[in-house]
Amino acid sequence: AVIYPLAGNWVQGGGWLSALGRNLSLGHGFVDFGGAGTVHLLAAGFGLAALVVWTPRRPRQPLEQIELPPAFQPLLAVVGSLLVLAGILGWLWSNPLQVSLVSDLGMMRGSVNAILFASGGILVPLGYTWFVTGRSDPLLSARGLVAGLVAGLAVGPFVQPGVAFLIGLLAGATVPFVTFVIDGLLRLDDATGVVASSGIPALVGLLMVGIFADGAVGAGWQMTGVENYQGVVGQGVTGLLAASGYQIDFPGQLQAQLVGILALGLWGFLTGILLCTPLGLLLHGLKQSEAWQPTEAGTAEVDGFDFDQLEDDLFPLASQEQQGRRVP
């Protein structure tokens, strides 16, 4: 009720991040077309704080023993990622205030870009896992697809279709690497992949606005350059690689993106620390109490509740051999 609405006001409610262009001449202000920063980067910062505070670190393992996170139900992972793609196509055009500033060309280009973001995002995780293990991993492939879409939420229709595919490819390529760093090196059990599939891809997409936005879409965005921008009538959000006939807006737009990334990332992480720390202390106290001690039989039963049985009920299709490790 506080964290997200405040961030949304900063970015899309006329707040200080959206006004960076008018007040400090930093491009069109912080540009986040579909909520990559306000939704995904913010959530990833909060989720990372929860992982740091709540999740006990696993013992260190040799690199060759570190396994990819298993997909308990591959079909659900793939179908879920495809549903995200379908939802994104509606999400991009759900804000009437933004749609009014986007031309017909922008709407068509944004819809095509969404499919290209997903197509690029899935390629590297699918090919990487196929090359390394001999078969494609459905979970990492699905996360790569989502990562491409998350990066695409930031740039939306502001880039050309070919660039959209490259941005999706870059965002998807970060998924295996970030998953390895979070789960393997830092030993934080990010079972949902919030950092790998939401946080880093959102950061990538937001940065790409300051580089690849070509100026063809977004004239008057956030009340900046309503009549003309840098002396060019109709110039929209522009980065380093402007289209023919438009002026380069660099490094101003990139600086605005960096300010927004730092603000939203820190806001999510710090509020996560403030909220998760007392809850973690409370949970620790409960675990130390007599009610949370294991039974004499050594099972995970607490006050008549068998957590191991609950896990088997939740994942009936996943045997212990398939899991490789227990779900926390």
C-alpha positions as YAML, in Angstrom:
chain: A
units: angstrom
residues:
- id: 1
  name: ALA
  ca: [0.00, 0.00, 0.00]
- id: 2
  name: VAL
  ca: [3.03, 2.30, 0.31]
- id: 3
  name: ILE
  ca: [6.09, 0.89, -1.46]
- id: 4
  name: TYR
  ca: [4.73, 0.40, -4.96]
- id: 5
  name: PRO
  ca: [2.35, 3.41, -5.09]
- id: 6
  name: LEU
  ca: [5.14, 5.76, -4.05]
- id: 7
  name: ALA
  ca: [7.48, 4.38, -6.70]
- id: 8
  name: GLY
  ca: [4.70, 4.60, -9.27]
- id: 9
  name: ASN
  ca: [4.19, 8.24, -8.39]
- id: 10
  name: TRP
  ca: [7.88, 8.95, -8.86]
- id: 11
  name: VAL
  ca: [7.87, 7.43, -12.36]
- id: 12
  name: GLN
  ca: [4.41, 7.80, -13.86]
- id: 13
  name: GLY
  ca: [2.57, 10.19, -11.58]
- id: 14
  name: GLY
  ca: [4.46, 13.38, -12.35]
- id: 15
  name: GLY
  ca: [7.02, 12.66, -9.62]
- id: 16
  name: TRP
  ca: [10.64, 13.65, -9.45]
- id: 17
  name: LEU
  ca: [11.96, 10.83, -11.66]
- id: 18
  name: SER
  ca: [9.55, 11.67, -14.46]
- id: 19
  name: ALA
  ca: [10.50, 15.35, -14.12]
- id: 20
  name: LEU
  ca: [14.24, 14.86, -14.54]
- id: 21
  name: GLY
  ca: [13.95, 16.02, -18.14]
- id: 22
  name: ARG
  ca: [12.05, 19.20, -17.30]
- id: 23
  name: ASN
  ca: [14.02, 20.07, -14.18]
- id: 24
  name: LEU
  ca: [17.56, 18.90, -14.96]
- id: 25
  name: SER
  ca: [17.46, 18.52, -18.77]
- id: 26
  name: LEU
  ca: [18.13, 14.79, -18.52]
- id: 27
  name: GLY
  ca: [16.40, 13.56, -21.66]
- id: 28
  name: HIS
  ca: [12.69, 12.88, -21.25]
- id: 29
  name: GLY
  ca: [13.18, 12.01, -17.60]
- id: 30
  name: PHE
  ca: [13.29, 8.46, -16.34]
- id: 31
  name: VAL
  ca: [11.49, 6.37, -18.98]
- id: 32
  name: ASP
  ca: [9.86, 3.09, -17.96]
- id: 33
  name: PHE
  ca: [7.15, 2.37, -20.50]
- id: 34
  name: GLY
  ca: [5.57, -0.76, -19.06]
- id: 35
  name: GLY
  ca: [6.75, -0.94, -15.46]
- id: 36
  name: ALA
  ca: [10.04, -2.83, -15.66]
- id: 37
  name: GLY
  ca: [11.37, -0.60, -12.90]
- id: 38
  name: THR
  ca: [8.29, 0.10, -10.82]
- id: 39
  name: VAL
  ca: [7.13, -3.54, -10.84]
- id: 40
  name: HIS
  ca: [10.04, -5.89, -11.51]
- id: 41
  name: LEU
  ca: [13.15, -4.02, -10.36]
- id: 42
  name: LEU
  ca: [11.37, -2.90, -7.21]
- id: 43
  name: ALA
  ca: [10.14, -6.44, -6.50]
- id: 44
  name: ALA
  ca: [13.57, -7.91, -7.18]
- id: 45
  name: GLY
  ca: [15.19, -5.48, -4.74]
- id: 46
  name: PHE
  ca: [12.65, -6.42, -2.09]
- id: 47
  name: GLY
  ca: [13.04, -10.12, -2.88]
- id: 48
  name: LEU
  ca: [16.83, -9.91, -2.65]
- id: 49
  name: ALA
  ca: [16.48, -8.33, 0.78]
- id: 50
  name: ALA
  ca: [14.21, -11.18, 1.86]
- id: 51
  name: LEU
  ca: [16.74, -13.73, 0.57]
- id: 52
  name: VAL
  ca: [19.56, -12.06, 2.49]
- id: 53
  name: VAL
  ca: [17.59, -11.81, 5.74]
- id: 54
  name: TRP
  ca: [15.50, -14.98, 5.72]
- id: 55
  name: THR
  ca: [17.24, -17.66, 3.68]
- id: 56
  name: PRO
  ca: [19.96, -19.67, 5.47]
- id: 57
  name: ARG
  ca: [22.99, -20.15, 3.27]
- id: 58
  name: ARG
  ca: [23.74, -23.64, 2.08]
- id: 59
  name: PRO
  ca: [27.20, -25.15, 2.71]
- id: 60
  name: ARG
  ca: [29.79, -24.42, 0.05]
- id: 61
  name: GLN
  ca: [30.07, -26.99, -2.72]
- id: 62
  name: PRO
  ca: [32.62, -27.62, -5.48]
- id: 63
  name: LEU
  ca: [31.58, -25.99, -8.73]
- id: 64
  name: GLU
  ca: [31.06, -29.33, -10.46]
- id: 65
  name: GLN
  ca: [28.51, -30.34, -7.83]
- id: 66
  name: ILE
  ca: [26.33, -27.25, -8.18]
- id: 67
  name: GLU
  ca: [23.18, -28.20, -10.06]
- id: 68
  name: LEU
  ca: [20.73, -26.11, -12.02]
- id: 69
  name: PRO
  ca: [17.44, -25.52, -10.17]
- id: 70
  name: PRO
  ca: [15.10, -28.38, -11.10]
- id: 71
  name: ALA
  ca: [11.82, -27.85, -12.91]
- id: 72
  name: PHE
  ca: [9.30, -29.85, -10.91]
- id: 73
  name: GLN
  ca: [6.57, -29.48, -13.48]
- id: 74
  name: PRO
  ca: [8.13, -28.40, -16.80]
- id: 75
  name: LEU
  ca: [4.81, -28.04, -18.58]
- id: 76
  name: LEU
  ca: [3.57, -25.52, -16.02]
- id: 77
  name: ALA
  ca: [6.80, -23.53, -16.30]
- id: 78
  name: VAL
  ca: [6.51, -23.27, -20.07]
- id: 79
  name: VAL
  ca: [2.77, -22.55, -20.08]
- id: 80
  name: GLY
  ca: [3.24, -19.92, -17.38]
- id: 81
  name: SER
  ca: [5.88, -18.09, -19.43]
- id: 82
  name: LEU
  ca: [3.61, -18.12, -22.49]
- id: 83
  name: LEU
  ca: [0.79, -16.69, -20.39]
- id: 84
  name: VAL
  ca: [3.15, -13.89, -19.35]
- id: 85
  name: LEU
  ca: [3.70, -13.14, -23.05]
- id: 86
  name: ALA
  ca: [-0.04, -12.99, -23.66]
- id: 87
  name: GLY
  ca: [-0.51, -10.76, -20.63]
- id: 88
  name: ILE
  ca: [2.29, -8.41, -21.67]
- id: 89
  name: LEU
  ca: [0.56, -7.69, -24.98]
- id: 90
  name: GLY
  ca: [-2.39, -6.32, -23.01]
- id: 91
  name: TRP
  ca: [-0.32, -4.78, -20.24]
- id: 92
  name: LEU
  ca: [1.65, -2.56, -22.62]
- id: 93
  name: TRP
  ca: [-1.49, -0.72, -23.74]
- id: 94
  name: SER
  ca: [-3.37, -0.68, -20.43]
- id: 95
  name: ASN
  ca: [-2.45, 2.90, -19.51]
- id: 96
  name: PRO
  ca: [-4.65, 5.32, -21.49]
- id: 97
  name: LEU
  ca: [-2.41, 8.27, -20.60]
- id: 98
  name: GLN
  ca: [0.55, 6.58, -22.26]
- id: 99
  name: VAL
  ca: [-1.35, 5.27, -25.25]
- id: 100
  name: SER
  ca: [-2.49, 8.79, -26.08]
- id: 101
  name: LEU
  ca: [1.15, 9.79, -26.59]
- id: 102
  name: VAL
  ca: [2.00, 6.82, -28.82]
- id: 103
  name: SER
  ca: [1.23, 6.96, -32.53]
- id: 104
  name: ASP
  ca: [-0.28, 4.11, -34.52]
- id: 105
  name: LEU
  ca: [3.25, 3.26, -35.64]
- id: 106
  name: GLY
  ca: [4.31, 3.08, -32.01]
- id: 107
  name: MET
  ca: [1.48, 0.73, -31.05]
- id: 108
  name: MET
  ca: [2.18, -1.64, -33.92]
- id: 109
  name: ARG
  ca: [5.91, -1.55, -33.29]
- id: 110
  name: GLY
  ca: [5.43, -2.11, -29.57]
- id: 111
  name: SER
  ca: [3.28, -5.20, -30.14]
- id: 112
  name: VAL
  ca: [5.77, -6.70, -32.59]
- id: 113
  name: ASN
  ca: [8.62, -5.85, -30.23]
- id: 114
  name: ALA
  ca: [6.97, -7.76, -27.38]
- id: 115
  name: ILE
  ca: [7.10, -10.99, -29.39]
- id: 116
  name: LEU
  ca: [10.70, -10.30, -30.40]
- id: 117
  name: PHE
  ca: [11.72, -9.62, -26.79]
- id: 118
  name: ALA
  ca: [10.38, -13.05, -25.82]
- id: 119
  name: SER
  ca: [11.95, -14.76, -28.85]
- id: 120
  name: GLY
  ca: [15.36, -13.33, -28.10]
- id: 121
  name: GLY
  ca: [15.10, -14.02, -24.39]
- id: 122
  name: ILE
  ca: [14.49, -17.75, -24.71]
- id: 123
  name: LEU
  ca: [17.31, -18.51, -27.15]
- id: 124
  name: VAL
  ca: [20.41, -18.28, -24.96]
- id: 125
  name: PRO
  ca: [19.11, -20.24, -21.92]
- id: 126
  name: LEU
  ca: [17.67, -22.91, -24.22]
- id: 127
  name: GLY
  ca: [20.86, -23.21, -26.28]
- id: 128
  name: TYR
  ca: [23.19, -22.96, -23.29]
- id: 129
  name: THR
  ca: [21.52, -25.74, -21.30]
- id: 130
  name: TRP
  ca: [21.28, -27.90, -24.41]
- id: 131
  name: PHE
  ca: [25.00, -27.45, -25.07]
- id: 132
  name: VAL
  ca: [26.08, -28.04, -21.46]
- id: 133
  name: THR
  ca: [23.76, -30.88, -20.41]
- id: 134
  name: GLY
  ca: [22.69, -32.40, -23.71]
- id: 135
  name: ARG
  ca: [19.06, -31.34, -23.33]
- id: 136
  name: SER
  ca: [17.29, -28.02, -23.00]
- id: 137
  name: ASP
  ca: [16.17, -27.05, -19.51]
- id: 138
  name: PRO
  ca: [12.50, -25.98, -19.49]
- id: 139
  name: LEU
  ca: [12.78, -23.89, -16.32]
- id: 140
  name: LEU
  ca: [15.73, -21.77, -17.44]
- id: 141
  name: SER
  ca: [14.23, -21.46, -20.93]
- id: 142
  name: ALA
  ca: [10.96, -20.22, -19.47]
- id: 143
  name: ARG
  ca: [12.82, -17.79, -17.23]
- id: 144
  name: GLY
  ca: [14.76, -16.54, -20.25]
- id: 145
  name: LEU
  ca: [11.51, -15.85, -22.10]
- id: 146
  name: VAL
  ca: [10.20, -13.91, -19.10]
- id: 147
  name: ALA
  ca: [13.51, -12.06, -18.78]
- id: 148
  name: GLY
  ca: [13.25, -10.86, -22.37]
- id: 149
  name: LEU
  ca: [9.71, -9.63, -21.76]
- id: 150
  name: VAL
  ca: [10.71, -7.83, -18.56]
- id: 151
  name: ALA
  ca: [13.50, -6.00, -20.37]
- id: 152
  name: GLY
  ca: [11.03, -5.16, -23.11]
- id: 153
  name: LEU
  ca: [8.65, -3.54, -20.64]
- id: 154
  name: ALA
  ca: [11.17, -0.76, -20.16]
- id: 155
  name: VAL
  ca: [11.76, 0.10, -23.82]
- id: 156
  name: GLY
  ca: [8.38, -0.86, -25.30]
- id: 157
  name: PRO
  ca: [7.92, 0.85, -28.67]
- id: 158
  name: PHE
  ca: [10.91, 3.17, -28.33]
- id: 159
  name: VAL
  ca: [13.29, 0.88, -30.25]
- id: 160
  name: GLN
  ca: [13.21, -0.73, -33.68]
- id: 161
  name: PRO
  ca: [12.24, -4.43, -34.02]
- id: 162
  name: GLY
  ca: [15.76, -5.64, -34.75]
- id: 163
  name: VAL
  ca: [17.05, -3.92, -31.64]
- id: 164
  name: ALA
  ca: [14.16, -5.39, -29.65]
- id: 165
  name: PHE
  ca: [15.35, -8.90, -30.51]
- id: 166
  name: LEU
  ca: [18.91, -8.04, -29.45]
- id: 167
  name: ILE
  ca: [17.69, -6.61, -26.12]
- id: 168
  name: GLY
  ca: [15.72, -9.79, -25.46]
- id: 169
  name: LEU
  ca: [18.77, -11.86, -26.37]
- id: 170
  name: LEU
  ca: [20.94, -9.89, -23.93]
- id: 171
  name: ALA
  ca: [18.40, -10.10, -21.13]
- id: 172
  name: GLY
  ca: [17.95, -13.85, -21.63]
- id: 173
  name: ALA
  ca: [21.71, -14.37, -21.68]
- id: 174
  name: THR
  ca: [21.98, -13.01, -18.15]
- id: 175
  name: VAL
  ca: [19.61, -15.66, -16.73]
- id: 176
  name: PRO
  ca: [21.99, -18.69, -16.52]
- id: 177
  name: PHE
  ca: [24.84, -16.52, -15.26]
- id: 178
  name: VAL
  ca: [22.80, -14.73, -12.59]
- id: 179
  name: THR
  ca: [21.15, -17.99, -11.53]
- id: 180
  name: PHE
  ca: [24.60, -19.50, -11.02]
- id: 181
  name: VAL
  ca: [25.83, -16.50, -9.04]
- id: 182
  name: ILE
  ca: [22.77, -16.29, -6.78]
- id: 183
  name: ASP
  ca: [22.25, -20.02, -6.18]
- id: 184
  name: GLY
  ca: [25.80, -21.30, -6.57]
- id: 185
  name: LEU
  ca: [28.25, -18.65, -5.45]
- id: 186
  name: LEU
  ca: [26.17, -16.59, -3.02]
- id: 187
  name: ARG
  ca: [24.23, -19.72, -1.91]
- id: 188
  name: LEU
  ca: [20.93, -17.85, -1.72]
- id: 189
  name: ASP
  ca: [18.09, -20.22, -2.57]
- id: 190
  name: ASP
  ca: [16.17, -18.03, -5.03]
- id: 191
  name: ALA
  ca: [13.63, -20.71, -5.92]
- id: 192
  name: THR
  ca: [11.39, -18.34, -7.88]
- id: 193
  name: GLY
  ca: [14.23, -16.69, -9.82]
- id: 194
  name: VAL
  ca: [13.08, -13.20, -8.91]
- id: 195
  name: VAL
  ca: [16.58, -11.72, -9.30]
- id: 196
  name: ALA
  ca: [17.50, -13.63, -12.45]
- id: 197
  name: SER
  ca: [14.23, -13.28, -14.34]
- id: 198
  name: SER
  ca: [13.00, -9.91, -13.04]
- id: 199
  name: GLY
  ca: [15.71, -7.78, -11.43]
- id: 200
  name: ILE
  ca: [18.66, -7.97, -13.82]
- id: 201
  name: PRO
  ca: [16.53, -8.03, -17.01]
- id: 202
  name: ALA
  ca: [14.68, -4.94, -15.79]
- id: 203
  name: LEU
  ca: [18.01, -3.21, -15.24]
- id: 204
  name: VAL
  ca: [19.16, -4.20, -18.73]
- id: 205
  name: GLY
  ca: [16.00, -2.92, -20.37]
- id: 206
  name: LEU
  ca: [16.06, 0.40, -18.53]
- id: 207
  name: LEU
  ca: [19.67, 1.00, -19.55]
- id: 208
  name: MET
  ca: [18.91, 0.18, -23.19]
- id: 209
  name: VAL
  ca: [16.44, 3.07, -23.35]
- id: 210
  name: GLY
  ca: [19.35, 5.48, -22.98]
- id: 211
  name: ILE
  ca: [21.25, 3.79, -25.81]
- id: 212
  name: PHE
  ca: [18.84, 2.40, -28.42]
- id: 213
  name: ALA
  ca: [15.74, 4.64, -28.23]
- id: 214
  name: ASP
  ca: [15.56, 6.13, -31.73]
- id: 215
  name: GLY
  ca: [13.28, 9.16, -31.22]
- id: 216
  name: ALA
  ca: [10.48, 8.02, -33.55]
- id: 217
  name: VAL
  ca: [8.02, 7.38, -30.70]
- id: 218
  name: GLY
  ca: [7.15, 9.32, -27.55]
- id: 219
  name: ALA
  ca: [6.98, 12.97, -28.61]
- id: 220
  name: GLY
  ca: [5.92, 15.01, -25.59]
- id: 221
  name: TRP
  ca: [6.61, 12.10, -23.24]
- id: 222
  name: GLN
  ca: [6.23, 13.21, -19.62]
- id: 223
  name: MET
  ca: [5.51, 16.76, -20.80]
- id: 224
  name: THR
  ca: [9.01, 17.11, -22.24]
- id: 225
  name: GLY
  ca: [9.43, 18.50, -25.76]
- id: 226
  name: VAL
  ca: [5.71, 18.82, -26.43]
- id: 227
  name: GLU
  ca: [6.13, 21.17, -29.40]
- id: 228
  name: ASN
  ca: [9.68, 20.21, -30.37]
- id: 229
  name: TYR
  ca: [12.66, 18.53, -28.77]
- id: 230
  name: GLN
  ca: [16.21, 19.70, -29.44]
- id: 231
  name: GLY
  ca: [14.84, 21.74, -32.31]
- id: 232
  name: VAL
  ca: [13.17, 18.79, -34.03]
- id: 233
  name: VAL
  ca: [9.38, 18.68, -34.24]
- id: 234
  name: GLY
  ca: [7.97, 15.29, -33.29]
- id: 235
  name: GLN
  ca: [11.14, 13.89, -31.76]
- id: 236
  name: GLY
  ca: [10.38, 11.46, -28.96]
- id: 237
  name: VAL
  ca: [12.45, 9.50, -26.48]
- id: 238
  name: THR
  ca: [15.98, 9.31, -27.85]
- id: 239
  name: GLY
  ca: [19.23, 7.75, -26.73]
- id: 240
  name: LEU
  ca: [22.65, 7.37, -28.28]
- id: 241
  name: LEU
  ca: [21.55, 5.74, -31.54]
- id: 242
  name: ALA
  ca: [18.97, 8.14, -32.94]
- id: 243
  name: ALA
  ca: [17.12, 7.46, -36.16]
- id: 244
  name: SER
  ca: [17.76, 9.55, -39.25]
- id: 245
  name: GLY
  ca: [16.36, 13.07, -38.88]
- id: 246
  name: TYR
  ca: [16.51, 13.11, -35.06]
- id: 247
  name: GLN
  ca: [19.10, 14.54, -32.70]
- id: 248
  name: ILE
  ca: [21.13, 12.31, -30.38]
- id: 249
  name: ASP
  ca: [20.17, 12.71, -26.72]
- id: 250
  name: PHE
  ca: [23.24, 11.35, -24.97]
- id: 251
  name: PRO
  ca: [24.27, 11.10, -22.18]
- id: 252
  name: GLY
  ca: [21.23, 12.93, -20.76]
- id: 253
  name: GLN
  ca: [18.72, 10.12, -21.25]
- id: 254
  name: LEU
  ca: [21.14, 7.48, -20.01]
- id: 255
  name: GLN
  ca: [21.86, 9.55, -16.90]
- id: 256
  name: ALA
  ca: [18.14, 9.78, -16.17]
- id: 257
  name: GLN
  ca: [17.88, 6.00, -16.51]
- id: 258
  name: LEU
  ca: [20.78, 5.46, -14.11]
- id: 259
  name: VAL
  ca: [19.22, 7.76, -11.51]
- id: 260
  name: GLY
  ca: [15.91, 5.91, -11.77]
- id: 261
  name: ILE
  ca: [17.55, 2.48, -11.52]
- id: 262
  name: LEU
  ca: [19.45, 3.47, -8.37]
- id: 263
  name: ALA
  ca: [16.38, 5.06, -6.79]
- id: 264
  name: LEU
  ca: [14.01, 2.15, -7.43]
- id: 265
  name: GLY
  ca: [16.56, -0.56, -6.66]
- id: 266
  name: LEU
  ca: [17.56, 1.02, -3.36]
- id: 267
  name: TRP
  ca: [13.94, 1.78, -2.45]
- id: 268
  name: GLY
  ca: [12.96, -1.86, -2.94]
- id: 269
  name: PHE
  ca: [16.00, -3.28, -1.16]
- id: 270
  name: LEU
  ca: [15.98, -0.94, 1.83]
- id: 271
  name: THR
  ca: [12.25, -1.25, 2.45]
- id: 272
  name: GLY
  ca: [12.68, -5.01, 2.13]
- id: 273
  name: ILE
  ca: [15.39, -4.95, 4.81]
- id: 274
  name: LEU
  ca: [13.23, -2.81, 7.10]
- id: 275
  name: LEU
  ca: [10.21, -5.10, 6.78]
- id: 276
  name: CYS
  ca: [11.92, -8.48, 6.60]
- id: 277
  name: THR
  ca: [14.36, -8.03, 9.48]
- id: 278
  name: PRO
  ca: [11.77, -7.86, 12.30]
- id: 279
  name: LEU
  ca: [9.79, -10.68, 10.69]
- id: 280
  name: GLY
  ca: [12.96, -12.75, 10.46]
- id: 281
  name: LEU
  ca: [13.74, -12.12, 14.11]
- id: 282
  name: LEU
  ca: [10.21, -13.13, 15.04]
- id: 283
  name: LEU
  ca: [10.48, -16.35, 13.04]
- id: 284
  name: HIS
  ca: [13.86, -17.09, 14.60]
- id: 285
  name: GLY
  ca: [12.33, -16.68, 18.04]
- id: 286
  name: LEU
  ca: [9.50, -19.04, 17.17]
- id: 287
  name: LYS
  ca: [11.92, -21.65, 15.89]
- id: 288
  name: GLN
  ca: [13.86, -21.47, 19.14]
- id: 289
  name: SER
  ca: [10.75, -22.02, 21.20]
- id: 290
  name: GLU
  ca: [9.71, -25.45, 22.37]
- id: 291
  name: ALA
  ca: [6.83, -25.61, 19.88]
- id: 292
  name: TRP
  ca: [9.26, -25.54, 16.94]
- id: 293
  name: GLN
  ca: [11.66, -28.22, 18.15]
- id: 294
  name: PRO
  ca: [11.81, -31.44, 16.05]
- id: 295
  name: THR
  ca: [10.12, -34.53, 17.38]
- id: 296
  name: GLU
  ca: [12.04, -37.43, 18.90]
- id: 297
  name: ALA
  ca: [11.61, -39.40, 15.69]
- id: 298
  name: GLY
  ca: [13.66, -36.74, 13.89]
- id: 299
  name: THR
  ca: [10.96, -35.84, 11.38]
- id: 300
  name: ALA
  ca: [10.02, -32.39, 10.20]
- id: 301
  name: GLU
  ca: [6.73, -32.61, 12.10]
- id: 302
  name: VAL
  ca: [5.83, -29.54, 14.14]
- id: 303
  name: ASP
  ca: [2.80, -29.54, 16.41]
- id: 304
  name: GLY
  ca: [1.30, -32.43, 14.46]
- id: 305
  name: PHE
  ca: [2.15, -30.91, 11.06]
- id: 306
  name: ASP
  ca: [4.47, -32.91, 8.81]
- id: 307
  name: PHE
  ca: [6.28, -30.51, 6.48]
- id: 308
  name: ASP
  ca: [7.94, -33.32, 4.51]
- id: 309
  name: GLN
  ca: [4.52, -34.80, 3.77]
- id: 310
  name: LEU
  ca: [3.28, -31.36, 2.73]
- id: 311
  name: GLU
  ca: [6.14, -31.09, 0.24]
- id: 312
  name: ASP
  ca: [5.32, -34.51, -1.21]
- id: 313
  name: ASP
  ca: [1.69, -33.47, -1.56]
- id: 314
  name: LEU
  ca: [2.63, -30.23, -3.32]
- id: 315
  name: PHE
  ca: [5.00, -31.95, -5.78]
- id: 316
  name: PRO
  ca: [3.61, -35.48, -6.32]
- id: 317
  name: LEU
  ca: [5.34, -35.87, -9.68]
- id: 318
  name: ALA
  ca: [8.81, -35.03, -8.41]
- id: 319
  name: SER
  ca: [10.69, -37.89, -6.81]
- id: 320
  name: GLN
  ca: [13.64, -37.22, -4.56]
- id: 321
  name: GLU
  ca: [15.98, -38.44, -7.30]
- id: 322
  name: GLN
  ca: [14.48, -35.94, -9.76]
- id: 323
  name: GLN
  ca: [14.60, -33.09, -7.28]
- id: 324
  name: GLY
  ca: [18.26, -33.46, -6.40]
- id: 325
  name: ARG
  ca: [17.58, -31.37, -3.32]
- id: 326
  name: ARG
  ca: [14.62, -30.60, -1.13]
- id: 327
  name: VAL
  ca: [12.54, -27.50, -1.66]
- id: 328
  name: PRO
  ca: [13.07, -25.07, 1.22]
...
